[in-house]
Amino acid sequence: MDKKTLEEKLKELLKIGKILREKCPWDAEQDFDSLKYTLREEAYEVIDAIEEKDYVHLKEELGDLLFNIFFMSIIAEEKGLFDLEDIADRIIDKLINRHPHVFGKIKVKSSEEALTNWEKIKREENKKLMDVPLNLPSLVLANKVQEKARRVGFDWEDYRGPREKIEEELKELDKAINTGGNIKEEIGDLLFSVVNTARLLGVDSESALRDTVKKFINRFNQMEELAKERNISLEDLTLNEMDKLWEEIKEGE
């Protein structure tokens, strides 16, 4: 059994990162810009493991994500910017400061009050309410922006407001299509209204769309397998014939 303490294991992980940085050609070439892609990929693999309830892989993916953070801290240390200890100090201070209902004397009655207080403290730290990372997936970003607006009362009373807005945006999209207007802008407005509707119905639009994509992939793969069993090539079928196979798969579910 591994007798090392957590502190010893974290120090060893940091040491391994520094050795790789020195001796592995690929690791030596990496910088913040290159690692942002692996960081994003690892974060999504964590999310996939959570959604699949695959906790064996979740442990592995969290390890990959953790190492990415350690590795980026090594690069920052090389540049004289900060080190892992500075990162820990900053997050410790921030968590304590933004949870006065836990570490101070402020009282809150609900998670909603805690979030509202969190946003208030952020603004007192000279951060704007809409201080959000714009590189978030667009559906996540839209939901986050809408939630932040909600915390200051700038929101619909319920789902019916944005649901009606969907109809309005569809008409504007049709008009843009027919008149050569800004189709991209109108589709963006439509998607924003869909996210708003989903949010007020208690549905996470990002996971909802992800589930639909997974469902589509599964049905398409089944359709392809069914065609093979019948010695049919999908490329040789008409759209109507493929639709019939698709409906057959749906009915079999």
Secondary structure by P-SEA (a helix, b strand, c coil): cccccaaaaaaaaaaaaaaaacccccccccccccaaaaaaaaaaaaaaaaaacaaaaaaaaaaaaaaaaaaaaaaaaaaccccaaaaaaaaaaaaaaaccccccccccccaaaaaaaaaaaaaaaccccccccccccaaaaaaaaaaaaaaaccccccaaaaaaaaaaaaaaaaaaaacccaaaaaaaaaaaaaaaaaaaacccaaaaaaaaaaaaaaaaaaaaaaaaaaccccccccaaaaaaaaaaaaaac
